[in-house]
Amino acid sequence: MARIRVAAVVPTYMEEARIGWCLGFLKPHLDYILVVDDRSTDRTVEVASHYADQVIVKEPSHNQAETRNFGIECLPHGYDWTLHVDADEKFDEYFLRTIHTVPELDRMVDGFQFARVNLPDARDWPDYQVRFIRNTPDIRWRGHPHDKPYKGEVPLIELGTVTIISSPIIHLPRRTDIQRPWWRADDQARERLMTWRKKNQPQP
């Protein structure tokens, strides 16, 4: 089975405390790690430089879709797939060990989605996230704060070319020392989901 080349794009902003933890799990398994930083004023860039192949500091947008797309455009040529990782996430080690052969199982697949365990309570499980994506010019990210990969004008997930990886992503609890602009929207969406589940769950 052919070995594919895999890069990672990791957006960061004020992630000094977590970025080393995140990149430390990725580094042994990926061919290239690119960190795209939104002008952090802490030691994020310094710490990331110990692990990443390249760290780019850009004008801040605080928009994950824009930052992911910027990272894709900055990757060197020759990488078949990209793993899109947030600085507070950990991917399963077995998946990372086999990442160079997984996409070859189905050449019709454009992306892989993962269930994500959002600590501390995982109450919005499975919170599926499409994160491992084939590198083609027509696949780019859209949306804020909830970004999704699109192929042309259609969300990748709607094209039937995304399959599920059984290994979940571990998502660390929110930091208490900062407030992200999109957290309020996240909380509102989570509350709507919980209300829907309560109304629609089978009665004992």
Steps between C-alpha positions, in 0.01 A plus 500: 500500500637839400610736774339842470662822620307681773532855630325665795367855519461630857348847559606667826428805709629537856556126543833501685377251760358244257676517166798290610263229627314501168800501268690247708243233410505591131871538431607131499236406244463781244723607214454873553343723765401858424386729780312816399490753781274806534768719662497347847665718763593210728761227428284305253731560203813423701362170631355399163837558333647210697258256333373643171682496168376853439325768707336787313376807687229680305270794551234387748156408366380276786314307230585131492386447140717783372797380703465139383478613136803725546689199636400282205629764258831523688574128507789384280402292200493123518268425791205277410282559807474758779401442860332812643564522873400750767762579764284353778439164330666158513452243226504129578850349489395190304346719231817711485718189468295380202424838345725447198298204372141574612391707195621235258222270623254697288621726220150648467517655846579873528490529877468324832292610796556422865281499806633752749494466878457851638628495856409521781151349447478393131132589511481588130653168391567397223560858366635374165785701345640461146873547550702273268462627144643423158708786359320625191458861381120483519476408871509797734354599839205733555293624792558671832501405780400149386725442201452215253693381195327561167566348159407777265167635627391191692599391854728200468283300739203527260682349202522149641878503478566519875530193718527454877814412694419305817779665701365812677666838547557607862412869543633664815273711723478870432762718656384721782749782444359619166171539315472403133256716297315193365444321831161663554377364166640157593313506829173597334534223241579248774194602701279461192639152445440397860143633488432307179638179651283534808189546288577215263660234717287187554295503818562211746 
